[in-house]
Amino acid sequence: TGMSDGASFEKRLNIEKVSFSYQEDRSILRDVDLQIQPNKKYAIIGESGSGKSTLVKLLTGYSGRYSGSIRFDGREIRDMNGSDLSGIVSMIHQNVYLFDTDIYQNICLDREYTGEELQDAVDRSGISLFLDQMENGLQTPVGENGIHLSGGQRQRVAVARALIRRTPLLILDEGTSALDMQTAYDMENRLLAQENLALITITHNLKEELLTQYDQVIFMKNGEIAEKGTYRQLTEKQGAFFDFMNLQGNTKK
């Protein structure tokens, strides 16, 4: 990118010694070190309250009140403005906000894209799976906050919205937890298949066939990274992550 003061994520996102607390006495994150590389896939796993959501929120510029550093290609996130950041990172939550217009507007958000770019986003997000059932295709109104669409359909619109903007980093924060298993699985699988995308997924979906596709599984406990490695490494290690999976009744005996 030729912008001198813009933001980029071409080499790496470095998270070093990051600590964060909402109140003086209770730290949410403690000394988190993590390196995120372009196009790689990361799963963050841990119990509620382990700091997962706070960590990813900090990557979107949620708060500058952390200690340590968070740098995209060497540039501290505190020194970037919102539009710099929104050009490199998109976040998909459980609750997608949809505007009371049609599907098309909700994907493009007042920006111009070519027919090819639009079609690409529609295919890769899986919107194409349900478009035939819609009365007016992409021109179908979604209703107030997407009331005419199912939860899975709303999530797919959010994915298309992120993919069409080509942000190099996509964070899925429990983005599939409210969906039925098949839809959730399909969405996560689709994002894992995107080659030009770094993905950070906070997930409760502890399916082995999904987790083995991640370059790194990051297991968090009490605001710290307890373990990280591939799914296979962590399973063979039989440490904190392995115990957690067993407690969830997920590992095959």
C-alpha positions as CSV (number, residue, x, y, z in Angstrom):
1,T,0.0,0.0,0.0
2,G,1.4,3.4,-0.9
3,M,-0.1,5.2,2.1
4,S,2.6,6.5,4.4
5,D,0.4,6.7,7.4
6,G,-2.2,4.0,6.6
7,A,-2.3,0.6,8.2
8,S,-1.2,-2.7,6.6
9,F,-1.1,-6.4,7.6
10,E,1.3,-7.9,5.1
11,K,4.0,-9.3,7.4
12,R,2.7,-10.0,10.8
13,L,0.5,-8.9,13.7
14,N,2.6,-8.9,16.9
15,I,1.0,-9.1,20.3
16,E,3.6,-8.6,23.0
17,K,3.2,-8.7,26.8
18,V,-0.4,-7.5,26.5
19,S,-2.3,-7.0,29.8
20,F,-5.6,-5.4,30.2
21,S,-8.1,-4.7,33.0
22,Y,-11.5,-2.9,33.3
23,Q,-11.0,-2.3,36.9
24,E,-7.7,-1.8,38.8
25,D,-7.9,-5.0,40.8
26,R,-9.2,-7.5,38.2
27,S,-7.0,-8.2,35.2
28,I,-8.7,-9.7,32.2
29,L,-5.5,-10.3,30.2
30,R,-2.1,-11.0,31.6
31,D,1.1,-11.0,29.6
32,V,-0.3,-12.3,26.3
33,D,2.2,-13.0,23.6
34,L,1.0,-14.0,20.2
35,Q,2.1,-13.7,16.6
36,I,-0.6,-13.8,13.8
37,Q,0.6,-14.2,10.2
38,P,-1.2,-13.3,7.0
39,N,-3.4,-16.0,5.5
40,K,-3.0,-18.3,8.5
41,K,-5.8,-19.7,10.6
42,Y,-6.0,-19.5,14.4
43,A,-8.6,-20.9,16.8
44,I,-8.9,-19.4,20.3
45,I,-10.4,-21.8,22.8
46,G,-11.1,-21.5,26.5
47,E,-13.8,-21.2,29.1
48,S,-16.1,-18.1,29.4
49,G,-14.1,-15.4,31.1
50,S,-10.7,-16.7,30.0
51,G,-10.2,-13.4,28.1
52,K,-10.7,-14.6,24.6
53,S,-13.2,-11.9,23.5
54,T,-11.4,-9.1,25.2
55,L,-8.2,-10.1,23.4
56,V,-9.8,-10.0,19.9
57,K,-11.7,-6.8,20.7
58,L,-8.3,-5.1,21.4
59,L,-7.2,-6.1,17.9
60,T,-10.0,-4.0,16.5
61,G,-9.1,-0.8,18.4
62,Y,-11.7,-1.3,21.1
63,S,-9.5,0.3,23.8
64,G,-6.0,1.8,23.9
65,R,-5.8,1.1,27.7
66,Y,-3.7,-2.0,27.4
67,S,-0.1,-2.4,28.5
68,G,2.4,-4.0,26.1
69,S,2.1,-3.7,22.4
70,I,-0.2,-4.7,19.5
71,R,1.4,-4.0,16.2
72,F,0.3,-4.6,12.6
73,D,3.4,-4.6,10.5
74,G,5.3,-2.8,13.2
75,R,2.7,-0.1,13.8
76,E,1.1,0.2,17.2
77,I,-2.7,-0.1,17.1
78,R,-3.0,3.0,19.4
79,D,-1.5,5.1,16.6
80,M,-4.1,4.1,14.0
81,N,-7.5,5.6,13.5
82,G,-10.7,3.7,13.0
83,S,-10.7,3.8,9.2
84,D,-7.1,2.6,9.1
85,L,-8.1,-0.4,11.2
86,S,-11.4,-1.2,9.5
87,G,-9.4,-1.5,6.3
88,I,-7.4,-4.4,7.8
89,V,-9.6,-6.2,10.3
90,S,-13.3,-7.2,10.2
91,M,-15.1,-8.8,13.2
92,I,-18.2,-11.0,12.9
93,H,-20.2,-11.3,16.2
94,Q,-23.1,-13.5,17.1
95,N,-25.4,-10.5,16.7
96,V,-25.0,-9.2,13.2
97,Y,-26.4,-5.7,12.6
98,L,-28.4,-5.5,9.4
99,F,-29.9,-2.3,7.9
100,D,-33.5,-2.1,6.9
101,T,-32.8,-2.3,3.1
102,D,-32.1,-5.2,0.8
103,I,-29.4,-8.0,0.9
104,Y,-27.3,-6.2,-1.8
105,Q,-27.1,-2.9,0.3
106,N,-26.3,-4.9,3.4
107,I,-23.3,-6.5,1.6
108,C,-21.9,-3.5,-0.1
109,L,-22.7,-0.8,2.5
110,D,-22.8,2.2,0.0
111,R,-19.6,1.2,-1.8
112,E,-19.3,0.3,-5.4
113,Y,-18.2,-3.1,-6.4
114,T,-18.0,-4.9,-9.7
115,G,-20.6,-7.6,-10.5
116,E,-17.7,-10.1,-10.3
117,E,-16.7,-9.0,-6.8
118,L,-20.2,-9.2,-5.7
119,Q,-20.8,-12.7,-7.2
120,D,-17.5,-13.8,-5.6
121,A,-18.6,-12.7,-2.1
122,V,-22.1,-14.2,-2.6
123,D,-20.5,-17.6,-3.5
124,R,-17.8,-17.7,-0.9
125,S,-20.2,-16.7,1.9
126,G,-22.7,-19.3,0.9
127,I,-25.5,-16.7,0.3
128,S,-25.8,-18.5,-3.1
129,L,-27.2,-21.5,-1.2
130,F,-30.4,-19.7,-0.3
131,L,-30.6,-16.9,-2.9
132,D,-33.0,-19.0,-5.2
133,Q,-35.6,-19.1,-2.4
134,M,-35.6,-15.3,-2.2
135,E,-38.3,-13.5,-4.1
136,N,-36.1,-10.8,-5.5
137,G,-32.6,-12.3,-5.2
138,L,-30.2,-9.7,-3.8
139,Q,-32.9,-7.1,-4.0
140,T,-34.9,-8.9,-1.4
141,P,-35.6,-6.6,1.7
142,V,-34.2,-8.0,4.9
143,G,-36.6,-6.2,7.2
144,E,-35.8,-4.3,10.3
145,N,-32.5,-5.7,11.6
146,G,-32.8,-8.6,9.2
147,I,-36.1,-10.0,10.6
148,H,-36.9,-11.7,7.3
149,L,-33.8,-13.7,7.3
150,S,-32.8,-16.7,9.5
151,G,-29.8,-16.5,11.8
152,G,-27.7,-18.4,9.4
153,Q,-28.7,-16.2,6.5
154,R,-27.9,-13.1,8.5
155,Q,-24.4,-14.5,9.4
156,R,-23.7,-15.2,5.7
157,V,-24.6,-11.6,4.8
158,A,-22.1,-10.5,7.5
159,V,-19.4,-12.9,6.0
160,A,-20.1,-11.6,2.5
161,R,-19.8,-8.0,3.8
162,A,-16.4,-8.8,5.3
163,L,-15.1,-10.8,2.3
164,I,-16.1,-8.2,-0.3
165,R,-14.0,-5.6,1.5
166,R,-11.0,-7.9,1.4
167,T,-9.8,-7.1,4.8
168,P,-6.7,-9.3,5.3
169,L,-7.8,-10.3,8.9
170,L,-11.2,-11.7,9.8
171,I,-12.2,-12.4,13.4
172,L,-15.2,-14.7,14.1
173,D,-16.1,-14.1,17.7
174,E,-18.5,-16.8,18.6
175,G,-20.0,-15.9,15.3
176,T,-21.6,-19.3,14.8
177,S,-22.7,-20.2,18.3
178,A,-26.3,-19.3,17.8
179,L,-26.6,-21.3,14.5
180,D,-27.5,-24.9,14.0
181,M,-24.6,-27.3,13.8
182,Q,-24.7,-27.8,10.0
183,T,-24.8,-24.1,9.2
184,A,-22.1,-23.3,11.7
185,Y,-19.9,-26.0,10.4
186,D,-20.4,-24.9,6.8
187,M,-19.5,-21.3,7.6
188,E,-16.4,-22.1,9.5
189,N,-15.3,-24.5,6.8
190,R,-15.8,-21.9,4.1
191,L,-13.7,-19.3,6.0
192,L,-11.0,-21.9,6.6
193,A,-10.9,-22.4,2.8
194,Q,-10.2,-18.8,2.0
195,E,-6.6,-18.6,0.9
196,N,-6.0,-14.9,1.1
197,L,-7.4,-14.4,4.6
198,A,-6.0,-14.6,8.1
199,L,-8.7,-16.0,10.3
200,I,-9.0,-15.9,14.1
201,T,-12.0,-17.9,15.4
202,I,-13.2,-17.9,18.9
203,T,-15.2,-21.1,18.9
204,H,-17.2,-23.5,21.0
205,N,-17.4,-25.8,18.1
206,L,-14.7,-28.3,19.1
207,K,-15.0,-30.7,16.2
208,E,-11.7,-32.4,15.4
209,E,-12.2,-32.1,11.7
210,L,-12.5,-28.3,12.0
211,L,-9.7,-27.9,14.6
212,T,-7.2,-29.9,12.6
213,Q,-7.5,-27.3,9.8
214,Y,-6.2,-24.5,11.9
215,D,-2.5,-23.6,11.8
216,Q,-2.6,-22.9,15.5
217,V,-4.9,-23.6,18.4
218,I,-4.5,-21.1,21.2
219,F,-5.9,-22.3,24.6
220,M,-6.6,-19.5,27.0
221,K,-7.1,-19.8,30.8
222,N,-7.6,-17.0,33.3
223,G,-6.4,-14.3,30.9
224,E,-3.3,-16.1,29.9
225,I,-2.3,-18.3,27.0
226,A,-1.9,-21.7,28.6
227,E,-0.9,-23.6,25.5
228,K,-0.6,-23.1,21.8
229,G,0.2,-25.4,18.9
230,T,-1.5,-27.5,16.3
231,Y,-4.5,-29.5,17.4
232,R,-2.4,-32.7,17.1
233,Q,0.5,-31.3,19.1
234,L,-1.9,-30.1,21.9
235,T,-3.7,-33.4,21.9
236,E,-0.5,-35.4,22.1
237,K,0.8,-33.2,24.8
238,Q,-2.2,-34.1,27.0
239,G,-2.0,-30.9,29.0
240,A,-4.5,-28.2,29.7
241,F,-6.2,-28.2,26.3
242,F,-6.5,-32.0,26.3
243,D,-8.1,-31.9,29.7
244,F,-10.5,-29.2,28.6
245,M,-11.5,-31.2,25.5
246,N,-12.1,-34.3,27.7
247,L,-14.3,-32.3,30.1
248,Q,-16.3,-31.1,27.1
249,G,-16.7,-34.8,26.2
250,N,-15.3,-34.1,22.7
251,T,-12.2,-36.2,22.3
252,K,-12.6,-39.6,20.8
253,K,-11.6,-42.2,23.3
